[in-house]
Amino acid sequence: MLLAHGVGGRQDLPIPFSAALAGAIIALLVSFAALGVLWTDPRLGGALARVRPWSGLFQRAVSSDAWAWTWRIVGLVVAAYFCVGLVFGPDDVDNPTAGVFYVLFWVGLVPLSLLLGPVWRALNPLRTLHLLAARALRRDPDAGLRPLPDGLGYWPAAAGLFAFVWLELVAPDRATLPVIGIWLAAYAVIMLVGAVVFGARWFDRADAFEAYSDLIGRLSPVVRREDGRVAWRNSLDGMSGLRPAPGLPVLVVVLLGSTMYDSLSGAPVWVRFVQNNPLPAPVVGTAGLLVVIGLVLAAFLGATTLAAGRGATEPRVMAGELAHSIVPIAVGYLIAHYYTLFLLEGQRTIALLSDPLVSGADWLGTAGWTVGGLGNTPAGIAMLQVTVIIIGHVLGTVLAHDRALALLPRRAAVTGQIPLLVLMVLYTVMGLLLLFAA
């Protein structure tokens, strides 16, 4: 079933919970100790001059306007094809719309962004429609009716991301065409009206999917410089280059907390609680989602406040400066939690995509595809899940350490990170606990 996101289970894991937890905590402690001894000065987030540009014909191709318009057109064509099933297809389990939206798009943006950077900015059909309309009216697409407020930051994207995860995880009948269609129509109207009022920069900070792809894409080894040239870079430099902005901590916490709630919602104890609760399931689910996100945010703000107390940095500033360290952790959870869903339901959705009207057609030639494990085993998947969670936390520790060196006095640079280390351990415990409880 598409929305049964829980993948794997306690019985599938080749190692016991205690061993996985001990290994994860040891990895964090060893990383913290090694960083304290060997990494004594800030190194990350340098200028793009440090990257290695691509060369030759391929560089000229990917830096051209034709390349950019190719991907804009691809985005429009894919969106139009998606709308065939959404608008004209029957509302049944053989319609690929829900699978495309929740699996190929939402989950598929993770590997695409990790490999290629913020791909949704290039593909976003709403951004392209706004650009085409601005050019038809001979207006500058970046110039809206009024300037984008400086204090707006990522707050609209955080709100949009919460609206999506609520739709995906809580909303009743969330896999049906009317619910998906109404949500997407409302979202498109808000994005396009905002772009008219504030210009194309509205998409940078308000489009939840662009923000989501950009956060993950900062871990990509590929970057496009301001001069348009494409280059290789250190992925941690890319992540460290994410600068503080209003709403950024909430945005990354919504991403992390919602994935944790998704794992929790598949645990037997939560399923029994919802079934035995007199309140409607959407009310309980909404409350649970808010509580989990709130707890993750409270833990993050508490740790950053304690760390700020070791120097002259304000807690609010420290939270913004360290928000980037949460992104690798969230990416680790996303991969661990959705890998099997993407692997299996993704194949099924691709097969269904050949017949969006459920009329027996085979437009893409994929209708005969069968779902297979592609060489994956339960033990292999379980090891992948544990590994990516640990790697995400180790990378978060490295990012937090490097930024703390720049923010805290040298005498307090290591001891001031202890609250952040405790936070990483707490997130690790919760992540593995939810993974084993699924």
C-alpha positions in Angstrom: 0.0 0.0 0.0 1.4 3.4 -1.0 1.0 5.2 2.2 2.2 2.4 4.4 5.6 4.0 4.7 7.0 1.8 7.4 9.8 -0.2 5.7 11.7 -3.1 7.2 11.2 -4.2 10.8 12.9 -5.3 13.9 13.0 -8.9 12.6 14.8 -7.8 9.5 17.8 -6.2 11.2 21.0 -8.3 11.2 22.2 -6.7 14.5 20.4 -6.0 17.7 19.2 -2.6 18.7 21.8 -2.3 21.5 24.7 -3.1 19.2 23.5 -0.6 16.6 23.0 2.1 19.2 26.4 1.5 20.9 28.1 1.6 17.5 26.4 4.9 16.6 27.2 6.6 19.9 30.8 5.4 19.7 31.1 6.8 16.2 29.8 10.1 17.4 32.1 10.2 20.4 35.2 9.2 18.4 34.3 11.8 15.8 33.9 14.5 18.4 37.2 13.7 20.1 39.1 13.5 16.8 37.7 16.8 15.6 38.6 18.5 18.9 42.2 17.4 18.5 42.8 17.5 14.7 40.3 20.2 13.5 41.3 23.4 15.4 40.4 26.1 12.9 37.3 26.7 10.7 37.7 25.2 7.2 34.3 25.0 5.6 32.1 27.4 3.7 34.9 29.0 1.7 34.4 31.1 -1.5 33.4 29.4 -4.7 36.9 30.1 -6.0 37.9 26.9 -4.2 35.9 24.7 -6.5 37.2 23.0 -9.6 35.3 24.1 -12.7 34.4 21.6 -15.4 36.2 22.1 -18.7 35.6 21.6 -22.4 32.5 21.2 -24.5 30.3 19.9 -21.7 31.0 23.0 -19.7 29.9 25.2 -22.5 26.8 23.1 -23.0 25.6 23.1 -19.4 26.3 26.8 -19.0 24.2 27.8 -22.0 20.7 29.2 -22.1 19.6 26.3 -24.2 20.5 23.9 -21.4 18.4 25.9 -18.9 15.5 26.0 -21.3 15.7 22.3 -22.0 15.1 21.5 -18.3 12.4 24.1 -18.0 10.6 22.5 -20.9 11.1 19.0 -19.4 9.5 20.3 -16.2 6.5 21.6 -18.1 6.1 18.4 -20.1 6.3 16.2 -17.0 3.8 18.4 -15.1 1.4 18.3 -18.0 1.7 14.5 -18.2 1.1 14.3 -14.5 -2.0 16.4 -14.8 -3.5 13.9 -17.4 -3.9 11.3 -14.7 -4.8 13.9 -12.0 -7.6 15.6 -14.0 -8.9 12.9 -16.4 -7.9 9.6 -14.8 -10.2 7.5 -12.6 -9.8 7.8 -8.8 -8.6 4.2 -8.1 -5.5 2.4 -7.1 -4.3 2.0 -10.7 -4.1 5.7 -11.2 -0.4 6.7 -10.9 -1.0 10.2 -9.5 -0.5 9.5 -5.8 2.6 7.4 -6.5 4.1 10.1 -8.7 3.4 12.9 -6.2 4.4 11.1 -2.9 7.1 8.7 -4.2 8.7 9.7 -7.5 8.5 13.4 -6.8 8.9 13.8 -3.0 11.3 11.0 -2.4 12.9 11.1 -5.8 14.1 14.7 -5.2 16.4 13.3 -2.5 18.8 11.3 -4.8 18.4 13.8 -7.6 19.4 16.8 -5.4 22.2 14.9 -3.7 23.7 14.1 -7.1 23.0 17.3 -9.1 22.2 20.1 -6.6 18.9 22.0 -6.4 17.3 20.5 -9.4 13.7 21.6 -8.7 14.7 25.2 -9.3 15.5 24.2 -12.9 12.5 22.0 -13.3 9.8 23.9 -11.4 6.9 24.4 -13.8 5.4 27.3 -11.7 8.7 29.2 -12.0 8.8 28.6 -15.7 5.1 29.7 -16.2 5.9 32.9 -14.2 9.0 33.5 -16.4 7.1 33.0 -19.6 4.3 35.4 -18.5 6.8 38.0 -17.4 8.6 37.8 -20.8 5.3 38.0 -22.7 4.4 41.2 -20.8 8.0 42.5 -21.2 8.6 42.7 -17.5 11.6 41.8 -15.4 10.7 38.4 -13.7 12.7 39.4 -10.6 10.7 42.7 -10.2 7.4 42.3 -8.4 4.8 44.8 -7.4 6.7 45.3 -4.1 10.1 44.1 -2.7 10.4 40.9 -0.9 10.5 41.7 2.9 13.9 41.0 4.4 12.4 39.4 7.5 10.3 36.9 5.5 13.2 34.5 5.2 12.2 30.8 4.9 9.0 31.2 6.9 6.7 30.7 3.8 8.7 27.6 2.8 8.5 26.2 6.3 4.8 26.7 6.3 4.5 25.1 2.8 6.6 22.1 3.9 4.5 21.6 7.0 1.3 21.8 4.8 2.8 19.1 2.5 3.9 16.7 5.3 0.5 17.1 7.0 -1.1 16.2 3.6 1.2 13.2 3.2 1.1 11.8 6.7 -2.2 13.0 8.3 -4.9 14.2 5.9 -7.8 11.9 5.4 -8.1 10.4 1.9 -4.7 11.8 1.0 -4.2 9.4 -1.8 -7.4 10.3 -3.6 -7.4 12.6 -6.6 -9.7 15.3 -5.2 -7.5 15.8 -2.1 -4.3 15.9 -4.1 -5.8 18.1 -6.8 -7.2 20.7 -4.3 -4.0 20.9 -2.4 -1.9 21.3 -5.6 -4.3 23.9 -7.0 -4.2 26.0 -3.8 -0.4 25.7 -3.7 0.0 26.8 -7.3 -2.2 29.8 -6.8 -0.3 30.9 -3.7 3.1 30.5 -5.4 2.1 32.3 -8.6 0.3 35.2 -6.8 3.4 35.5 -4.5 5.6 35.6 -7.6 3.5 38.4 -9.2 3.7 40.4 -5.9 7.3 39.8 -5.0 9.0 38.6 -8.2 10.8 35.4 -8.9 12.8 35.6 -5.7 9.6 34.5 -4.0 10.2 31.0 -5.2 13.6 30.9 -3.6 12.2 31.3 -0.1 8.5 30.4 -0.4 8.4 27.3 -2.6 8.7 24.4 -0.1 9.9 22.0 -2.8 12.6 24.4 -4.1 13.8 25.0 -0.5 13.7 21.2 0.2 15.7 20.5 -3.0 18.1 23.3 -2.2 18.8 22.1 1.4 19.6 18.6 0.2 21.4 19.8 -2.9 23.9 21.7 -0.8 25.4 18.2 -0.1 25.9 17.7 -3.8 29.5 17.6 -5.2 28.2 19.7 -8.1 27.7 23.5 -7.9 26.8 26.3 -10.4 28.8 29.4 -9.7 27.4 32.9 -10.0 29.1 33.2 -13.4 27.1 30.2 -14.6 30.0 27.8 -14.8 29.5 24.3 -13.3 32.2 23.0 -11.0 33.1 20.2 -8.5 33.2 21.1 -4.8 33.6 19.7 -1.3 30.0 18.8 -0.3 30.6 20.0 3.2 31.6 23.4 1.8 28.3 23.5 0.1 26.4 22.7 3.2 28.4 25.1 5.3 27.6 27.8 2.8 23.9 27.8 3.8 23.7 31.1 5.6 21.3 31.9 8.5 17.9 33.4 7.6 14.6 33.9 9.4 12.7 30.6 9.6 15.6 28.4 8.5 15.8 26.5 11.8 12.1 25.8 11.7 12.3 24.7 8.1 15.1 22.1 8.7 13.3 20.9 11.9 10.0 20.4 10.1 11.9 18.2 7.6 13.6 16.2 10.3 10.6 16.0 12.7 8.1 15.0 10.1 10.3 12.1 9.0 10.6 11.0 12.6 6.8 11.2 13.0 6.3 9.2 9.9 8.4 6.4 11.5 6.5 6.7 14.7 3.1 6.5 13.0 4.0 3.1 11.6 5.0 1.7 15.1 2.5 -0.7 16.6 2.2 1.3 19.8 1.2 4.4 17.9 -1.3 2.5 15.7 -3.0 1.0 18.8 -3.1 4.5 20.4 -4.8 6.0 17.4 -7.3 3.1 17.1 -8.2 3.3 20.7 -8.5 7.0 20.9 -12.0 8.5 20.9 -10.8 11.5 18.8 -10.8 11.3 15.0 -7.6 9.9 13.5 -6.7 13.2 11.7 -7.0 15.2 14.9 -4.7 12.7 16.8 -2.3 12.6 13.8 -2.1 16.4 13.6 -1.4 16.6 17.3 1.2 13.9 17.1 2.9 15.6 14.1 3.0 18.9 15.9 4.3 17.3 19.2 7.1 15.5 17.5 8.2 18.5 15.5 7.9 20.7 18.6 10.1 18.2 20.6 12.7 18.1 17.9 12.7 22.0 17.8 12.8 22.3 21.5 15.9 20.0 21.7 17.6 21.9 19.0 16.9 25.3 20.5 17.9 24.1 24.0 21.3 22.8 22.7 22.0 25.9 20.7 21.1 28.1 23.6 23.5 26.3 25.9 26.2 26.4 23.3 25.6 30.2 22.9 26.1 30.6 26.6 29.7 29.7 26.2 30.4 32.8 24.1 29.0 36.1 23.2 26.6 34.8 20.5 22.9 35.3 21.0 20.8 32.1 21.2 18.7 33.1 18.2 21.9 33.8 16.1 23.4 30.5 17.2 20.3 28.6 16.2 20.4 30.1 12.7 24.2 29.5 12.4 23.9 25.8 13.3 20.7 25.0 11.4 22.7 23.7 8.5 24.1 20.9 10.7 20.7 19.3 11.0 20.3 18.8 7.2 22.6 15.8 6.9 20.8 14.2 9.8 17.4 14.8 8.1 18.8 13.4 4.8 20.0 10.3 6.6 16.5 9.8 8.0 14.9 10.4 4.6 17.0 7.8 2.9 16.7 5.3 5.8 12.9 5.7 6.0 11.9 5.9 2.3 14.5 3.7 0.6 12.2 0.6 0.3 9.2 2.7 -0.5 11.1 4.4 -3.4 12.6 1.1 -4.6 9.3 -0.9 -4.7 6.5 1.6 -5.0 8.6 3.6 -7.4 8.8 0.7 -9.8 5.0 0.1 -9.6 4.4 3.8 -10.2 6.6 3.8 -13.3 4.6 0.9 -14.7 1.3 2.6 -14.0 2.5 5.8 -15.6 2.2 4.2 -19.0 -1.6 4.3 -18.6 -2.6 7.4 -16.7 -6.2 7.1 -17.8 -6.3 3.4 -16.8 -7.6 2.5 -20.2 -5.3 -0.3 -21.0 -2.8 1.9 -22.9 1.0 1.6 -22.8 2.1 5.1 -23.8 5.6 4.9 -22.2 6.2 1.2 -22.8 6.5 0.5 -19.1 3.2 -1.1 -18.4 4.7 -4.6 -18.4 7.3 -3.7 -15.7 7.3 -6.0 -12.7 8.3 -5.0 -9.2 11.5 -6.6 -8.0 14.0 -6.3 -5.3 16.9 -5.3 -7.7 19.3 -7.3 -5.7 18.4 -5.8 -2.3 17.9 -8.1 0.7 16.2 -7.3 4.0 19.6 -7.5 5.8 21.3 -5.3 3.2 18.5 -2.7 3.4 18.6 -2.7 7.2 22.4 -2.2 7.2 21.9 0.7 4.8 19.3 2.3 7.0 21.5 2.1 10.1 24.6 3.3 8.2 23.0 6.4 6.6 21.6 7.5 9.9 25.0 7.2 11.5 26.7 9.0 8.6 24.2 11.8 8.7 24.9 12.4 12.4 28.7 12.3 12.0 28.4 14.8 9.1 26.2 17.0 11.3 28.8 16.8 14.1 31.5 17.9 11.7 29.5 20.9 10.4 28.5 21.9 13.9 32.1 21.7 15.1 33.4 23.8 12.2 30.8 26.5 12.8 31.3 26.5 16.5 35.1 27.2 16.0 34.1 30.3 14.1 31.5 31.5 16.7 32.9 30.6 20.1 36.0 31.8 21.8 38.9 29.4 21.3 39.0 28.4 25.0 35.3 27.4 24.9 35.2 26.0 21.3 35.3 22.4 22.3 33.4 22.5 25.7 30.8 24.7 24.1 30.0 21.9 21.7 29.1 19.4 24.4 25.4 20.4 24.3 25.5 19.9 20.5 27.1 16.5 21.0 24.3 15.5 23.4 21.8 16.7 20.8 23.3 14.5 18.2 23.3 11.5 20.5 19.6 12.2 21.4 18.7 12.4 17.7 20.6 9.2 17.0 18.9 7.3 19.8 15.5 8.5 18.6 16.2 7.7 15.0 17.4 4.1 15.7 14.6 3.5 18.2 12.0 4.5 15.6 13.8 2.4 12.9 13.8 -0.7 15.1 10.2 -0.1 16.3 8.8 0.1 12.7 
